[in-house]
Amino acid sequence: MKRFVLVLLSALVFIGCFTIPSAAYENIPVSFASTRSMILGDVDGDGTLNLSDAVDILRYLSHITPNDYISPAADYDQNGKVDLSDAVAILRVLAKLDAPKGDLMDNVKIETSVPSSAYDRRSGVTYPTAEHRFYHSNTTGLDRGVNVLLPANYDSSKKYPVLYMLHGIFGNEGTLLGDSDMNIACIYTNLVKDGLAKDMIIVFPNMYASSDPNQQPAFDPQAVLPYDNFINDLVNDLMPFIKENYPVLTDRDNTAIAGFSMGGREALFIGFKRPDLFAYCGAFAPAPGLTPMRDWAMEHVGQLSEDELTFEGKGYSPSLLMICGGTVDEVVGDTYKKYDAIMTRNGVKHICYDIPGANHGGSVKTGFYNFIRYIF
């Protein structure tokens, strides 16, 4: 603590002002000019975390800095604003009271095959069964089904992070849970048991958000539109239902979204549109159509233009953005590589990897395994 006080006093001497009005420390929105790769806390951009970074934040908060721009790196706790807690956190690091925050994506270690110990059912281990529920969707005007997978040691007095897991085309809320080849519930439970993943609530929605109960998905532009409408159902109807009925943590750092195939495409779309809600986004063999392109089935107009595949100016970027695909996928081919190229060109920090020898469905097990080990 003595070291912290010395560091704090040094910062105040550096700032040249011992008497700063308390109003100066109110939360100040950030003018984010860029959210590209950065070192959290490195406000002055010199590549290291040092006293001048904390001073820059204090000067900004006390209105000594003459303009309203502050580097996005100043948002050390990644809560969407720069306030006194960011400066204090940096000072604590400099005083060696806390370890510096690292970039999650720089520390991810991908495994391209899942060990059998992760997906096999183990004797003596209790594996959870999902609760099937219905919620009313104002977006569609219908009651819609959803499966909610609770931790094996679920305690309603605790609060849990939440992952929304999206199925592929022609699927529903039971598809990913019912596929024994994917073993999602087993992988999740085994990883938690081994201390390699955190307890979480996993929500499996029906992603086909159509107002017409008789409409069916198909490979044509009109028939896939309800998938694009799911973002509205998710944000306005499903997430409030989950919040009301389950003990979930609702901040972005405790909320993730991932999906397979069409669900991977929609997870990316939602992740890019609402980075304020989701800090983690995963796409396993994502389908075409996030950006304009043509595949074997149809011409995709694109949910976003290639230039819109960015987090520039949005104030948030994911802690983890992960995409992958199988090398022998005969359904969506190498679409994930096309998205990878666009993101790379746009300066979007992300992880992209191949799954050798995997077909379309074969990407889910590996993708899910790598993703949930690093979220939350």
N, C-alpha and C positions, 0 to 999 in steps of 0.2 A: 504493500500500500504506500509506503514511503516513496518508492520509486515512481509510482503512479502520480503522486502529488508533485514530485519534482518535474516529471514530464508535463503535467498540466500547467504548472507555473511557467515552465519554459515556453509553452504554447501561448500563454497569456502575455508574456513579455514580448514574444515574437509578434503577436497581433497588435501590440502597442496600445492596448486598451484594457484596463482592469475593470472599468465600470461600464458594462454593456447593458442597456435596458432589457428587462425580462421579456418584453414583447418581441425583441429581436429573435428570440429562440422559438417562435411559433413555427409550425410546419410550413415550409415554403415549397410550392410545387416546382418541379424541375423543368427547365427548358431543355429537353433532351434533343440534342442535335444528332446523336448517333448512339446506337446500342450495339455496335460491333464489338468484337473481342477486346476485352480490357482486363486490367488487374483491378479488382474491387479495392477501393480506397485510394488508388493512385490518381488523385485529383489533378496533380500538375503534369501527369503523363511522362514522368521521368523514368518509369519502369520499376520503381521501388516504392514501398510503403514507408513514409518517414514523417517527421514532425511537420514539415511544410504542408503536407496533405491535410492534416487536422487543422492547421492554421487557416488554410484556404477555406475550409468549411466554416470555421468560426467567423472569418471575415465576411463571408457570404451571408451568414445568418445575421450578423450585426450591421449589414448594409454598408460595410466599408468598401466592399468590392463595388465599383461604380455601375456595373450592368447586371442584368438578371440571368446571365448564363452561368451555369455550373456544370461541370463534367458529370455524365451519368455514373462515373466511377465513384462519385461522392455518396451515392445511395448505397452505403456499405451493407446495410441490413436488407437491401432489396425489397423495401416495402412501398416503393413508388413515390417517395418524397425524401427530401434532405432535411434532417433536423438535428438537434443537439446529440441525439443518441448515436448518430453516425460518427461524429467527432470523438465522442467518449469511447466508442468501440475501438477506433483507431488508436487512441491514446492508451487504452488497455493493452492492445497488442504491442505497442512500443514499450510499455512498461513490463512486458513479458508476463502479464496476468492472463492473457488469452492467446491461443494460437491464431495466426492469420487465416482468414478464409481463403480456401483454394477454389479454383474453377473446377466444378464437378466433371465437366466433359474432358478436361485434361487428365483426369484420374480414372476414367472408365477403362476397364480391361475386358475386352470382348472375348467370349468363348464361342467358337463357331459350331460346336457340338455340345449337346446337353448331357452331362454324366447321368447314367442310369439311376444313381443314388438320388438325383433330384426329381425324377418323374415316376419312379416305381412306388407303389403303395407299400408302406412299411407296417410290419406287425406291431401292435401296441400303440399305434398313432391314430388319433381321432381326426378324421377328415370331415370338414364341414359340408353340409348340404345347403344349397341356396334356398332362400325364401322367395316364393313367387308372389308378387304383389301387383295390384292395379292402381294406377293414378289417373286422375282426370287431366287431359291435355287441352288447355284453352287454345293452343296453337292449331290443333287438328279438330277440336270439338268432340273428341272420342275418349273413351277410357282405354288406356294402353297398358300392356303388361311389361313387367320388369323383374329380373332376377337379382337378388342381393345376396352376395356371399359374405358371410360374417366370419371373423377369425374363429378358430377352433376353441380358443379360450375367451370367447367374447364376454365382455363385461359392460353392461349398459351404463354403468356409472363412469366409464372412461370415455374419452373422445378419440376418434381414429381419423387418420388421413383417408382419402377416398380416391379410388381409381375407377374411371369410367372406361369400360372395355367394349369396343364396337365390332360387330360381326361383319361378314362379307355379304355380297349380293345374294338375294334369295334366302337369307338367313333371318333369324328372329332372336328374341331374348334368350332362347335356350340353346342356340346352335353351338356356341363356343364351349358351353358347359357340358353339352352332351357328346362331344367328340372325344372319344377315348384316346385317339392318337395325340391329341393336344395336351391332355392331362393337366389342364390349367389349375384346378383345385389342388391336385397333388403337388405340382411344382411349387405353388404358392405356400402350401402348408409345410412342405419339407424344407424350403428355404428359411421360413420363419423358425422352424424347429432347430435348424442348424445355425441360427443367428446371422443369416446372410440376407434377410429381408425383414422389413418391419411389419408388424401387425397393421392391417388396413382393411377397409371395407371395399369390396370390388362390386361394382354395379354393371350388370349386363342388360342394356336396354334393347328394345326393338327399334332399330334405327330408321325404319321405313315410315316416316312421319307424313302419311297421306290423310287427307280429310275424307276420302272416299274409302270405306271399309272393303269395297269390292275391287279397288285398284290393286294390281299386282306388278311387281318389278319385272323388268325385261331389259334387253339390250337395245334401248332406243332413248333418245334425248328426253322425251316426255315422261317415260316410265321411271327414269332415275331421278327426276326432280324432287320427289319426296325425301330422298336421301340428303339432298342439299338443304331441305327444310328442317332437318333434324337439329341444327344449331339453335333454332328458335324454340323447339320443343324442349331441348336439353336445358337451355338457360332459363327459360320462363316457366317451365312446368316441372320437369323431372328433378332438377337440382333443388328447387324449393321443397319438393315432396321428400327427397332424401334428407334434407336438413331438418324438416319437421318431424320425421319418423325415426331417424337414426342419429346416434351421437357422433356426428362427423365434425371435424375441423373444417372451417369454411374459407380460410385464407388461401391464396394461390399457392403458397409454399407447401400446402398439404392437399393439393388437388392435382390429379394427373388424368391424362386421357391418352388412350392408345387404341389401335384397331388393326384388323387384318383385311387386306384386299380393299373392297369398297369402304370398309370401316377404317382402314389405314388412310385412304384418301380423305375421308371426312374428318378423321382425327387431325390430319395436317391442316385442313381448311379451318377447323375450329381453333387449332393451336395458333395459326397465323392471324385469325380474326380476333380472338379473345385471349391474348397473352396475359391480360390482366387477371384472368380467372384460373389459368392453368400454367404451372411452372414446369411441368414435365409433359412431353409429347412423344409418342412412339408410333411408328407406322411399319407394319410387317407386310411385305409384298404389296405395297399400296397400289390401288387401281389407277388407271389413267383418268384424266379429267380435272385434276386440280388446276392445271394450266392448259391452254389450248393444245390439242394434239389429236392425232388420228391413230386408232388401233384397229385390230381385225374386226371389231364389232361395229364401230361407228365413229363419226366425227365428234370430238368433244369441244364444245365452245370454250370450256374452262371456267372454273369458279373464280379464279384470279388470273390476271395477266402475269407474265413472267416477271415483270418489274415490280408487281405487288407482292411477290414472294420475298418479303423483307420485314424486318422489325424496325426499320428506320422511322423515327418520329412517333413511335407508339408508347414510349415510356417504359416498356417491359420487353425482355427477351427471355427465352426459356433457360432454366438451369440445366435442362437436359432435353435435347432434340435428337432423336435416334431413328434412323430408317435402315431397313435391310431387305434383302430378297434372295431367293434361291437362284443358283446358277443354271438350273434346268427348268425354270418356270415357264410352262407352255400356255398359261392363261394371261398374265400381265407382262410377261417377258422381263425386260430390264427397265421398266418404268421407273423404279426406284433410283436407278443411275441417272435418268434424265432429270429427276427432281434434285438429285445430288449436284449435278452440273449447274443447274439454275441457282441453287442456294449458294454454291461456291462462288459463282460469278457475282452474286448480289452481296457477298460478304457476310452471309448468315453462318454463324458458328453452329456446327452440327456434327453428328457421327453417322457415317454410312459404311456398311460392311456387307460382304457377300457371305452366303451360306453355301459352301461347296456341296454340289450334288443334290440340293434340296429342290423339290418341286413346289408348286404353289402353296399347298397346305402345309408343306414341310417347314415353312418359314416361321410358323406361329410359335411352335414350341421353343425354338432357339431365340426368337425375338422377344417373347414374353420373359423367358429366363434371364436374358441380359438386361431387360428393361427394369423389372421389379427389384433387382438387386441394388439398383442405384437411386430409386425414387424415394423421396421423403428422408 
